Every structure is written in structure tokens, then in C-alpha cells.
Amino acid sequence: MTVSQNAPKSRAMVTSPSTAASEAGAKILREGGTAIEAVVATASVLAVTYPHFCGIGGDAVWMVSDSSGKVQSFLGIGQAAENGGDHITPNTPIPLRGPESTLTTACTVDSWQHALDHSAKHWGGGKSLSDLIAPAIALAENGFPISASQCFWLSFRKEEIAQWPGFADIFAPNGRMPNVGDTFHQPQLASSLKRIAEHGARDFYEGVLADQIVAGLSAHGSPISKTDLAKTRTRTVDAVSLEYGDVTLYAPPAPTQGLATLMTMGVLRELGAKNWAEGTADHYHLVVEAIKRAFLKRNQIADPDVADTDFAALLDQAALAQDAKGISPTKALEWPHPFRHGDTVFLAAKDANGNCASVLQSTYFDWGSGVVAGDTGIVWQNRGAAFSTDPSHPNAFAPGKLPFYTLNPGMALKDGKPHLLYGTQGADGQPQTLAMLLTRLLDFGLSPADALAKPRFLLGKTFSDTNDSLKLEIDAGDDVFDALSQRGHMLRAIEAQSALAGQAGIIRIDDDGIVDGAHDPRSDGRAIGV
């Protein structure tokens, strides 16, 4: 992985976990394009170069703001198939891979066009989807050097991929696992992207490409129909917010866990983070304990059109103060939460006119469901596995319902203007990583690059560790490990700059409009200023 560095100070910037993707977005900014246009160019390249974490068979959640500070969220989330209940057995977990996990449609492509329509109407954007995804098509068709990240996740799943319909023929042809730097071609995906470029985003949902997708998925037993695809639309919704010091933090609303991130920050606000020293045992302990309080309430988050939940009450100041009051400075609360795995990519851009976009794009698990939709080259997400099969649960499966979503890209406004764009890969780890980054940025004044490089943790189970331990990067120091152990934390040391700690990105905008930013040293990415 490349070491992240502060990008040169500029008036526009893009950040992503892939240098090739960031360069595609930076080109658009150099041409005077909007932040949304830069993000679409970046996102489409990531759908090709980071197929293990995202793709057009998945979803996207957006946070956008114009220069005046008007914040909105675009929920590019696919809904549950109308006949998906035929695959559900009450109180029996939904399979994590394979056709029975392909219970929801995919909304990424629709979100690209939805965002571009907003850009054209409100920001003066003039670039077409066809032009913006041209670099992605070229990379899929002509090939690109395969990343270390892709090779790692392919190798990690090497014992499973033979069971994934159509997968090995594309990603490990002739039974050969690729090496880092090998040229990787995706001609079928290139054809699907060309179809979108020529006929528009809705061809994915209502046209010839939709027919190909449904035929491919149906052949493997997925319940997704063309009617389901045709109903798939991005929603523009109000963001949720929390006052924190001299900034206002914004996050996407339910069914995302943006509320969990804001609950965590609200508890930390009540505790008074400025009273600690950065990187001390107090810092780690109290962030961990605030996370626990937020996650105890997180299972209330579900599709707001269905759930009977008072979401505003979750951010009530009195409730947050009560949670903070219950935190012991010397004793850890037992971790009560089941693990949710997931991988995604964070990308963001700020343009020269002050417009901003902060986005997460995902197929849920690494490689999603593992199911390739016929000859389209599209790997479908397994977001259906996020539903509960307990009929009484707020996130219980129902036809047409949106699943609970871990994606929560963030944005902070200062004096009513965009100040921070931030987000991370990592499912349960997202609020954890964001809380550490935000306290370092807002309470301790670190730069984006320094905040990203500092040690972080992951609390709870992971795909490789079934213990509910506090996994802390070893460079936090022996004194921190000793002090946390004395407070009752069950610790496991992980390597410095561990992939378990997430892959985050930050863009910071100063009062004069100058930006700086960085992408995580745990990724292959880069922030590029223009």
C-alpha cells in the first residue's frame, strides 16, 4: 500500500482508494466540472478497478452540499424483490453468499444519473454520463494493472469462489489466481457499461441490459425480476445532523447507520472530548464506550417507511447525556453487539465553486454475493443478507423494503459552509473509525493526513476473528495497551496500518475555500488537488 500524503493545497480536490479513479475525477475538476461530475467519473472507475469492494451490481449513498451549505442525501439503495419472501424461512439466517443473498436490486447506476441531474439543475453541470464513464469503459476493455487489494481479497476467498456462479471465469480464469500488477480485462463489464453510455442509466433497469441482468440472475435462482429493477429509484432525502463544537455534523438518515455515527459523536460531545489528551488510553477508552452506547440502540434503525421508530429521539440531547453519564472512566462495558461484515469504497470531491459530494459505493461483502449476472460481467451485491428473518425485528425482510445500511458518508459544516468531507470502508467499523478521525480533526486539530495515519481500532467480531475483542493497532503503544487492559478491555494487537482499521478519506475546506486532504495509508488511494 502506498503511504498517504497531504495533497498540495488547492481550490478543488478528489479523494478515493484508487489512484486511477482519483485521477479520472481530477481530470473532470481540471476541466471545470462539478464535484458530482468528478465523483461519477471516479465512482465508475472504482466499479472497474475495485471490483472486490464495489460495482454497478451494488448501491451508493451520497451526501451533497452546495457552497451555501444546503445539505441533502441521495439514497441509491435497491429494494427487496417482490418475490424474495419465497427465499425466506422465519428465524433462519439468510445465506451470506450465492443466489439466496441476491434479494435486493442495485441502485448505483441510477444514483449516478440522479446526482448528475441535480448537478445540471442546481450546479450548472454540463457533462453527460456517457462522457464521464468513458475512462471506466476503456479500463475494463483495455485492461489495467490489478491492485494488491484485489489480489488479497481474491486469495482470501480462493476456497469459496468455485461455488460462485460465473465468478471464477472472470476473476481467476483457467483456475489461475492473478498476481499484483497483472493486466486484468473485463470485456463483458465493458459491454454493459457501453450499453449504459449509449442508452442511458435506465437501460440497466428497463431496457435490454435489464433483460440480460434478470436472465442471468434468474438462471441461478435469484428472485429479482425486471419489474423489481424498473421500480428501483434513488431517493432525495433530508440528512440528519448534530451540533458538535463549532461545526454541524451531517449524515444520511435511516435506513443507514448515519444515526449511529451521530449518536456516538453526541455522547462524546457530552463527555467533553477536549478534556482528554489525543492518543491516550482515555481517548481510546471513551470513544470505545461511546460506540457501545450507540450500538445498543442501532438495531432500531430500519426503513423509515416501515419501521415504527422515533429516529429523532435517538439524537435527543437528554438521551445522549444519559448515555454519557452511564460511562465509567475506569471500567469497560461488555460488548453486546453481533458482527456485521461489509466492504465498500469512500470517495469525495469539492469543486472550485464550493460544491461538495461525499459518497460510499458498495456491494456489501467483499465480492458481494459472488454471483455474476449471466454474460453482463456484473457481480451482484448480497445486501439481502442484511435483513433479519425475525418477523418482529424492525429490519425484518419484506417485499419492496430497504434493508438496514452500514454506509454513512459524512459531511461537516462550519459557519454554514462545507468544512469536512469524510467516510470510510468497514461496516461496523465505520462509526468507530469516523469517531476517531473526527475527534482528532475537531478536538485535537490534526491535519487530514495525520489523523488518518494515527492508530485506530476495531471492536467486535470480524471475518477472521470470532472473539468480541478490541483490536487495536500495535503502534498505539504499550502504555495504552496496559491501561486499557486494566479497565477490562479484551485486547488483541493488530499490525500498524492494518486493513481491519478501515480505509478512510478526508477533504478539509478552510474558510478561504482552500482545501487539503488525504486518503488512508491503509489503502492504494490518493487525494488529488486541482
PEJO-V762237 format. One record per helix or strand of 2 or more residues. SS is the DSSP state (hx for helix, st for strand). FROM is the first residue (numbers start at 1). TO is the last residue. Records with the same first field share a line. If there is no record, write none. Layout:
SS = FROM-TO  FROM-TO
This chain:
st = 13-16  59-65  71-76  144-145  183-184  235-237  240-244  247-251  344-350  356-362  410-414  417-424  457-459  470-473  491-494  504-509  515-519  526-529
hx = 19-30  35-49  84-87  99-101  108-122  129-132  134-142  148-156  161-163  167-171  173-175  187-199  203-206  208-218  226-230  258-271  273-275  281-298  311-315  317-325  374-376  383-386  429-443  448-453  474-476  478-486  499-501
